[in-house]
Amino acid sequence: MDLFAILPGFPDNVRTNEKGEFWVAIHCRLSLYTRLMSPHVKLRKFFLSLPIPAKYHYLMQIGGKLHAVIIKYSPEGQVLDILEDTKGEVVRAVSEVEEKDGKLWIGSVLMPFIAVFDLAKAS
């Protein structure tokens, strides 16, 4: 096993393009909550045992808001591009990204649509 990249959040899917580069769909960024809870299993179990709705646990895990992060890596693990909708106005909780014919096709289990991002217009 080799370390390829340190990610800023939780990846959902990884896809390669024709050049061998990797597009990584980040479902959500790491939050203070996840950084504190990750190494402490007993604390995490305690919080999950409290009578708090699952929706609120999820919101704490993602930092309180849904947003999108997509990162493109070289075959060597270097960051080539970062696309982020920090306000979650168009795309939230990305679960899939696929590059085809100069466009990114973006999906999520939480969105009732597929977003298309034209890479040529963004350059």
PASEBA-1860 file (N, C-alpha, C; in nm, 3 decimals):
! residues 123
1> MDLFAILP> 0.084/-0.116/0.000/0.000/0.000/0.000/0.089/0.124/0.000 ~ 0.055/0.222/-0.082/0.128/0.348/-0.090/0.033/0.463/-0.061 ~ 0.085/0.565/0.007/0.007/0.687/0.031/0.006/0.768/-0.097 ~ -0.111/0.797/-0.149/-0.125/0.870/-0.274/-0.150/1.018/-0.252 ~ -0.242/1.052/-0.160/-0.277/1.192/-0.134/-0.343/1.203/0.002 ~ -0.324/1.318/0.067/-0.395/1.350/0.190/-0.518/1.431/0.148 ~ -0.635/1.379/0.177/-0.759/1.443/0.132/-0.815/1.536/0.238 ~ -0.884/1.643/0.196/-0.942/1.738/0.291/-1.079/1.694/0.344
9> GFPDNVRT> -1.120/1.575/0.309/-1.251/1.528/0.353/-1.270/1.383/0.317 ~ -1.396/1.342/0.311/-1.431/1.203/0.289/-1.460/1.176/0.142 ~ -1.376/1.096/0.075/-1.400/1.068/-0.067/-1.515/0.971/-0.084 ~ -1.587/0.987/-0.194/-1.695/0.895/-0.224/-1.658/0.807/-0.343 ~ -1.608/0.867/-0.450/-1.566/0.791/-0.567/-1.443/0.854/-0.629 ~ -1.367/0.773/-0.699/-1.247/0.819/-0.769/-1.257/0.766/-0.912 ~ -1.235/0.855/-1.009/-1.238/0.817/-1.150/-1.115/0.871/-1.221 ~ -1.069/0.800/-1.323/-0.957/0.849/-1.403/-1.008/0.904/-1.534
17> NEKGEFWV> -0.929/0.997/-1.592/-0.962/1.048/-1.724/-0.868/0.984/-1.826 ~ -0.877/1.030/-1.952/-0.796/0.971/-2.059/-0.646/0.992/-2.040 ~ -0.607/1.094/-1.962/-0.466/1.124/-1.937/-0.410/1.049/-1.817 ~ -0.494/0.971/-1.751/-0.450/0.899/-1.632/-0.457/0.982/-1.505 ~ -0.520/1.100/-1.513/-0.537/1.185/-1.395/-0.660/1.136/-1.319 ~ -0.667/1.170/-1.192/-0.774/1.122/-1.105/-0.865/1.237/-1.062 ~ -0.994/1.218/-1.077/-1.094/1.309/-1.021/-1.150/1.244/-0.895 ~ -1.143/1.315/-0.784/-1.191/1.262/-0.656/-1.311/1.344/-0.610
25> AIHCRLSL> -1.422/1.277/-0.589/-1.543/1.340/-0.536/-1.535/1.336/-0.384 ~ -1.532/1.454/-0.323/-1.528/1.463/-0.176/-1.670/1.489/-0.127 ~ -1.725/1.391/-0.057/-1.864/1.403/-0.008/-1.879/1.521/0.087 ~ -1.785/1.535/0.179/-1.786/1.651/0.270/-1.646/1.669/0.326 ~ -1.616/1.793/0.361/-1.485/1.825/0.420/-1.478/1.774/0.563 ~ -1.357/1.760/0.612/-1.339/1.728/0.754/-1.382/1.848/0.835 ~ -1.453/1.825/0.941/-1.497/1.933/1.030/-1.425/1.919/1.164 ~ -1.439/2.019/1.248/-1.381/2.012/1.382/-1.438/1.891/1.456
33> YTRLMSPH> -1.566/1.866/1.439/-1.632/1.751/1.501/-1.566/1.620/1.459 ~ -1.543/1.601/1.330/-1.483/1.475/1.284/-1.338/1.464/1.327 ~ -1.268/1.576/1.330/-1.128/1.572/1.375/-1.118/1.533/1.522 ~ -1.212/1.580/1.603/-1.211/1.548/1.745/-1.261/1.406/1.772 ~ -1.362/1.362/1.697/-1.424/1.233/1.724/-1.348/1.115/1.665 ~ -1.280/1.135/1.553/-1.216/1.022/1.483/-1.125/0.938/1.572 ~ -1.035/0.999/1.648/-0.944/0.915/1.727/-1.005/0.863/1.858 ~ -1.126/0.904/1.893/-1.184/0.869/2.023/-1.313/0.788/2.005
41> VKLRKFFL> -1.299/0.659/1.992/-1.413/0.571/1.967/-1.516/0.579/2.079 ~ -1.472/0.579/2.205/-1.567/0.582/2.317/-1.646/0.712/2.320 ~ -1.580/0.823/2.292/-1.648/0.952/2.287/-1.750/0.953/2.173 ~ -1.713/0.898/2.059/-1.803/0.892/1.943/-1.926/0.806/1.976 ~ -1.904/0.694/2.041/-2.017/0.607/2.080/-2.107/0.677/2.180 ~ -2.047/0.751/2.274/-2.127/0.826/2.371/-2.217/0.928/2.302 ~ -2.160/1.007/2.212/-2.239/1.108/2.140/-2.350/1.044/2.059 ~ -2.320/0.930/1.996/-2.422/0.863/1.917/-2.531/0.800/2.003
49> SLPIPAKY> -2.502/0.776/2.129/-2.604/0.719/2.218/-2.699/0.824/2.275 ~ -2.663/0.952/2.260/-2.749/1.059/2.310/-2.876/1.070/2.223 ~ -2.986/1.117/2.283/-3.111/1.129/2.205/-3.109/1.249/2.110 ~ -3.017/1.245/2.017/-3.003/1.351/1.916/-3.039/1.289/1.782 ~ -3.127/1.352/1.705/-3.162/1.297/1.574/-3.040/1.279/1.484 ~ -3.042/1.175/1.402/-2.931/1.144/1.311/-2.898/1.261/1.220 ~ -3.000/1.339/1.183/-2.977/1.455/1.096/-2.878/1.551/1.159 ~ -2.887/1.573/1.290/-2.797/1.666/1.358/-2.656/1.609/1.372
57> HYLMQIGG> -2.646/1.479/1.394/-2.513/1.415/1.395/-2.446/1.434/1.259 ~ -2.525/1.414/1.155/-2.472/1.429/1.019/-2.428/1.575/0.995 ~ -2.510/1.671/1.033/-2.475/1.812/1.014/-2.348/1.849/1.091 ~ -2.331/1.794/1.211/-2.207/1.820/1.286/-2.087/1.759/1.214 ~ -2.107/1.641/1.156/-1.997/1.574/1.086/-1.952/1.653/0.965 ~ -2.044/1.715/0.893/-2.007/1.787/0.771/-1.981/1.935/0.795 ~ -1.980/1.978/0.918/-1.950/2.118/0.948/-2.070/2.209/0.937 ~ -2.190/2.154/0.939/-2.311/2.235/0.943/-2.373/2.270/0.810
65> KLHAVIIK> -2.303/2.245/0.699/-2.364/2.279/0.570/-2.315/2.185/0.461 ~ -2.402/2.158/0.367/-2.367/2.076/0.252/-2.297/2.162/0.148 ~ -2.190/2.113/0.093/-2.119/2.182/-0.014/-2.049/2.078/-0.100 ~ -1.980/2.122/-0.203/-1.916/2.027/-0.294/-1.767/2.056/-0.307 ~ -1.689/1.949/-0.312/-1.546/1.959/-0.338/-1.509/1.848/-0.436 ~ -1.443/1.887/-0.545/-1.392/1.792/-0.643/-1.246/1.827/-0.665 ~ -1.159/1.728/-0.655/-1.015/1.753/-0.670/-0.960/1.664/-0.781 ~ -0.877/1.725/-0.865/-0.810/1.651/-0.973/-0.663/1.633/-0.933
73> YSPEGQVL> -0.617/1.508/-0.939/-0.480/1.473/-0.905/-0.407/1.418/-1.026 ~ -0.277/1.444/-1.032/-0.192/1.383/-1.135/-0.171/1.236/-1.098 ~ -0.118/1.156/-1.191/-0.089/1.016/-1.158/0.011/1.001/-1.042 ~ 0.087/1.108/-1.014/0.184/1.105/-0.903/0.125/1.156/-0.772 ~ -0.001/1.201/-0.774/-0.065/1.248/-0.651/-0.057/1.398/-0.629 ~ -0.014/1.475/-0.728/-0.008/1.620/-0.716/-0.146/1.680/-0.746 ~ -0.186/1.781/-0.669/-0.314/1.848/-0.693/-0.302/1.931/-0.821 ~ -0.392/1.906/-0.915/-0.394/1.979/-1.041/-0.506/2.083/-1.047
81> DILEDTKG> -0.616/2.054/-0.981/-0.731/2.145/-0.985/-0.822/2.115/-0.866 ~ -0.887/2.221/-0.818/-0.986/2.206/-0.711/-1.109/2.284/-0.753 ~ -1.222/2.217/-0.753/-1.350/2.281/-0.780/-1.431/2.270/-0.652 ~ -1.481/2.384/-0.604/-1.554/2.382/-0.477/-1.670/2.480/-0.480 ~ -1.787/2.431/-0.444/-1.905/2.514/-0.426/-1.923/2.528/-0.275 ~ -1.854/2.626/-0.217/-1.850/2.638/-0.070/-1.986/2.669/-0.009 ~ -2.073/2.731/-0.085/-2.207/2.764/-0.033/-2.309/2.655/-0.065 ~ -2.272/2.560/-0.146/-2.366/2.454/-0.183/-2.484/2.505/-0.261
89> EVVRAVSE> -2.463/2.610/-0.340/-2.573/2.671/-0.414/-2.615/2.588/-0.536 ~ -2.519/2.519/-0.598/-2.551/2.441/-0.718/-2.535/2.293/-0.691 ~ -2.421/2.255/-0.637/-2.391/2.114/-0.615/-2.355/2.093/-0.468 ~ -2.414/1.988/-0.410/-2.386/1.957/-0.270/-2.357/1.807/-0.256 ~ -2.270/1.776/-0.162/-2.242/1.636/-0.127/-2.213/1.551/-0.250 ~ -2.107/1.584/-0.320/-2.071/1.514/-0.444/-2.038/1.368/-0.414 ~ -2.098/1.279/-0.492/-2.067/1.137/-0.476/-2.005/1.077/-0.601 ~ -2.010/1.150/-0.711/-1.960/1.096/-0.837/-1.916/1.209/-0.929
97> VEEKDGKL> -1.803/1.192/-0.995/-1.757/1.287/-1.096/-1.687/1.209/-1.207 ~ -1.726/1.236/-1.329/-1.671/1.165/-1.445/-1.639/1.266/-1.554 ~ -1.517/1.262/-1.607/-1.478/1.352/-1.716/-1.503/1.282/-1.850 ~ -1.577/1.350/-1.937/-1.608/1.296/-2.069/-1.621/1.410/-2.167 ~ -1.541/1.410/-2.274/-1.548/1.509/-2.381/-1.536/1.652/-2.330 ~ -1.443/1.676/-2.238/-1.418/1.811/-2.188/-1.519/1.862/-2.088 ~ -1.602/1.773/-2.036/-1.702/1.813/-1.937/-1.695/1.720/-1.817 ~ -1.729/1.774/-1.703/-1.742/1.691/-1.582/-1.889/1.665/-1.559
105> WIGSVLMP> -1.922/1.541/-1.542/-2.058/1.499/-1.509/-2.057/1.469/-1.359 ~ -2.139/1.542/-1.285/-2.133/1.540/-1.139/-2.267/1.492/-1.083 ~ -2.259/1.394/-0.994/-2.380/1.342/-0.933/-2.367/1.334/-0.783 ~ -2.481/1.320/-0.719/-2.487/1.306/-0.574/-2.613/1.230/-0.537 ~ -2.604/1.152/-0.432/-2.724/1.082/-0.385/-2.823/1.178/-0.320 ~ -2.779/1.302/-0.292/-2.867/1.400/-0.228/-2.928/1.501/-0.324 ~ -2.884/1.501/-0.451/-2.935/1.597/-0.549/-3.028/1.525/-0.646 ~ -3.141/1.590/-0.683/-3.233/1.526/-0.778/-3.196/1.556/-0.923
113> FIAVFDLA> -3.069/1.580/-0.952/-3.025/1.611/-1.088/-2.878/1.576/-1.103 ~ -2.830/1.579/-1.228/-2.688/1.563/-1.259/-2.639/1.698/-1.308 ~ -2.528/1.746/-1.254/-2.470/1.873/-1.295/-2.363/1.846/-1.400 ~ -2.350/1.938/-1.495/-2.247/1.928/-1.599/-2.163/2.054/-1.593 ~ -2.031/2.037/-1.580/-1.937/2.148/-1.572/-1.847/2.145/-1.694 ~ -1.850/2.252/-1.773/-1.770/2.260/-1.895/-1.628/2.306/-1.860 ~ -1.532/2.216/-1.872/-1.394/2.246/-1.837/-1.333/2.350/-1.930 ~ -1.373/2.354/-2.057/-1.318/2.450/-2.152/-1.358/2.594/-2.115
121> KAS> -1.477/2.614/-2.067/-1.524/2.747/-2.029/-1.461/2.795/-1.899 ~ -1.417/2.702/-1.817/-1.358/2.737/-1.687/-1.213/2.779/-1.701 ~ -1.146/2.742/-1.809/-1.005/2.772/-1.826/-0.980/2.917/-1.852
END
